[in-house]
């Protein structure tokens, strides 16, 4: 048998001591085991040192980030201009949130005292309680068990039922979307295509571009519409300018004149009496005598840029289908990756178009008109009563009335029109307020007409219970009430604690369903879930104001545009620069007064314009942030686990939004 070890002695030159080299062939040798025992702890210590060094290396980065955020928040609060927003916070909702927050802070202080004093009042008799704080705490426990908890349990069960009904609706929509994908159900063009050589075979199309003080985007939208591939004598473009800014009026008028010089049939219309906002603008344009010569009307907002083949992809769907009144295209966003706010909006709107609009279009032939990027049959508009100025959602209004008249709608998911998303939270918040208050105004006005209409009972039920109540009223109601009011309350009333599947598992599943149309957005799953709950306060407030006709229900603010250029815009710009010689000829043919106006505009454009723009603070969101953080501190005392983490991160989400740290940052 081979020896387990061999020891070799080597004499050191000039010395008597030797160095022993040991060669070990047996892994079970005691020498090797002793070596492992010595080396193991040392290696483990070095690994800990390396990990600690890496962790310490992150500390300066974290400290720098926290200091930068603290300085930004301090400046935001110091320079916030609350004069424009103060009147909105004098409402009952803000006062309720402030009172709720104050009571929660007092309750948290008492709970902390009870926790550290180790009070267990259920084990002692009332006459053994000493001190006013103990008496207050005992009275609160009695009130909580006998009155508060039963009421809160009943309210939470009601909201959970609504939550599950809405979740079921979302699941059914997704199943319908999967079925459309599986069966490849797409709208089909019937009949033969239009004869390219015979321009008279093409129907007469009117294109309308309503705008108001949108100097950033007017040029690219007019250019895109004027380049639509359609016979020139069968197309008329109406630029409907509601601007009250004289510079904007002159710029838009000059742009229209330049395209008119190129042979495009385009007219400029400006209203001196601006009533009814966009609905009034469109109604005024449809009153022109020459409109009776046209069969269809396409509508594009000022930031929309249709492709040249838009009309050839949409108009043929009307051919052979006299019952079709609307063809709606999908929106595509040029700035969807600009910041976190635009990414989260993109998730919502992609689900809206690809799932909601497509499923309703395929199975019901009805959906809400999106107000732009759509083509209407003019006869359908006239049969439905035309544009009305009674709400802030004139697009949904005309769609509902057309559906009640029996008209059918077609949605084209493969036809996309470029547009912009709001990049600042202020603009997005105002847009969402209008989008959620308007449907409630419309529901109050249209309910009698829906009930007495001649459509089938199934369509009436779909419009009342699904289209209006579930998706426009119940959704903002339960999301705000359940997750922003009831959940923090249950931290102080543990007898009514919500189960984990309500606050975590089901919302995550619904968020995953929402992100399915945009799989690249899965890394933003948790920010999306938190942000949607954060927006519930704005949507709930808008829903209530629209339902009860409060002051802010009829507020209309044009969504701010930045004029982001798409790749097609850049190519068009390069082409225009290459044809500068032809442009100079066109400019020479302008009248002397037009040239003088252009010179004045250039002079005014050279002067620096100081815009008083800054990020704001939003007090309702901040009140809810502190409320949820207070509730998270209370849940920490009770070791609620998942409730604590949800309340903590949701409170931080409200804090970020309340300080306007999401979206565009203005220095």
WOWODA-V447937 format. One line per field, one symbol per residue. ss: DSSP state (H for helix, E for strand, - for the rest). psi: psi as a letter, one per 30 degrees, with the letter a starting at -180 (. if undefined). Layout:
ss: ???
psi: ???
This chain:
ss: ----EEEEEEE------EEEEEEE-----HHHHHHHHHHHHHHHHHHHHHHHHHHHHHHHHHHHHHHHHHHHHHHHHH-------HHHHH-HHHHHHHHHHHHHHHHHHHHHHHHHH---HHH--HHH---HHHHHHHHHHHHHHHHHHHHHHHHHHHHHHHHHHHHHHHHHHHHHHHHHHHH---------------HHH---EEEEEEE------HHHHHHHHH-----HHHEEEEEEE----HHHHHHHHHHHHHHHH----EEEEE------HHHHHHHHHH--HHHHH--EEEE-----E----HHHHHHHHH-----EEEEEEEEEE------HHHHHHHHHHHHHHHHHHHHHHHH----------EEEEHHHHHH----------HHHHHHHHHHH---EEEEEEEEEEEE----EHHHHHHHHHHHHHHHHHHHHHHHHHHHH----HHHHHHHHHHHHHHHHHHHHHHHHHHHHHHHHHHHH-HHH---HHHHHHHHHHHHHHHHHHHHHHHHHHHHHHHHHHH-HHHHHHHHHHHH---HHHH------------HHHHHHHHHHHH-HHHHHHHHH---HHHHHHHHHHHHHHH------------HHHHHHHHHHHHHHHHHHHH---HHHHHHHHHHHHHHHHH----E----
psi: kkkflkkkkkkkkglfklkkkkjkfjfgkfeeeeeeeeeeeeeeeeeeeeeeeeeeffeeeeeeeeeeeeeeeeeeeegkjgeffeffggleeeeeeeeeeeeeeeeeeeeeeeeffhkiffflleffkkkeeeeeeeeeeeeeeeeeeeeeeeeeeeeeeeeeeeeeeeeeeeeeeeeeeefhjkkkkkallkjefjfffklkkkkkikljhifffeeeeeeeefgkjkkefgkkkjjjjgkgjeeeeeeeeeeeeefeffgkjklkkkkfjikgbeeeeeeeeffkefffflelkkkklfgkillfgeeffeefffkgiffkfkjkllkkkfhfgeaeeeeeeeeeeeeeeedeeeeeeeffgklkkgflhlkkkeeeeeffgakkgflgifeeeeeeeeeffgkllkkjffjkkkalkkfkeeeeeeeeeeffeeeeeeeeefeeeeeglglleeeeeeeeeeedeeffeeefeeeeeeffeeeeefffiffgkklefefdeeeeeeeeeefefiffgefgeeeeeeeeeefeeeeeeeeeeeeghlegegkjkkkklfhkkleeeeeeeeeeefhfeeeeeeefflleeeeeeeeeeeeeffkkjjkiklklkjeeeeeeeeeeeeeeeefeeghfceeeeeeeeeeeeeeeeeghgkakkk.
